[in-house]
């Protein structure tokens, strides 16, 4: 996800289509997860659009901090939930390669070429090991997915994953290739998703849970407003270790990691409690969130390269609302079927020519319709 002004970072949210909550292997789509995927990608787009506004508005900063506290953890959690059946069978490996690896390579190159053109820097290197802006999440998803059998084999996978994240937070060397710092920092949420079952989401989708979520979210927002002038959003980006933060003792990460983990889980639960369970006007857009995720970065980066935020009116309350509406409209359009139809060969290529024939597609159970928070294809 995008944080600050760096050109190789971003956020923002993962990979396939939810059916029956991804648990039964049925063929009927559950609109709840499509709705959740669309609403999370909206939060990603809004977060990126709000970032330049945070320098002059305490209210925007508060909302920004609250959203960043949970929206990528929510992405990772949903991705883990729909990865529970991943077992390295040929069909699933094929979907992993065509639905994650190929888009990663294509858009990593595309973003680098875009940067070269926009910044008049023809020597800017193409590096598949250094994810550019939003691309880190696809690299993370690949690593998480291929390690799924290992996490499922453990008796207590969540505490182990949380311990790994905490140790990574105190290591100054954990960043580097493939955005490893973020991969490890958000790993516990993916593993939580692996441990969830449909009844966990059913409990969230009750009137009682929704009523509890309101004051909890309200308290979190008020707290964010109080700490906004002093809290560095870098704590939620996880693009570098705690040991690399200025003025922070390295050992702090051992304590902040579980605290931020608990905060993100609470806010994610509040968010999921209010996701509509019925079909809505945006339900169909949930299957196109990978397109919105990969494409919106070009528009967001253009706004930085060409100083779209220099207009003073955008930094007024009405301007901030206009930026928010524009972000929602942008991501909505990018998730629509016409955009998917044009770019499907790049984002969801079939590539049957590259694989051996197998007797089964390898898509059963949770992966027959689930996947990640941003992708619309199979697992």
Secondary structure, 3 states (H helix, E strand, C coil): CCCCCCCCCCCCCCCCCCEHHHCCCCCCECHHHHHHHHHHHHHHHHHHHHHHHHHCCHHHHHHHHHHHCCHHHHHHHHHHHCCCCCCCCHHHHHHHHHHHHHHHHHHHHHHHHHHHHHCCCCCCCCCCCCCCHHHHHHHHHHHHHHCHHHHHHCCCHHHHHHHHHHHHHCCCCCCCHHHHHHHHHCHHHHHHHHHCCHHHHHHHCCHHHHHHHHHHHHHHHHHHHHHCCCCCCHHHHCCCCHHHCCCCCHHHHHHHHHHHHHHHHHHHHHHHHCCCCCCCCCHHHHHHHHHHHHHHHHHHHHHHHCCHHHCHHHHCHHHHHHHHHHHHHHHHHHCCHHHHHHHHHHHCCCCHHHCCCCCCCCCCHHHHCCCCCCCCCCC
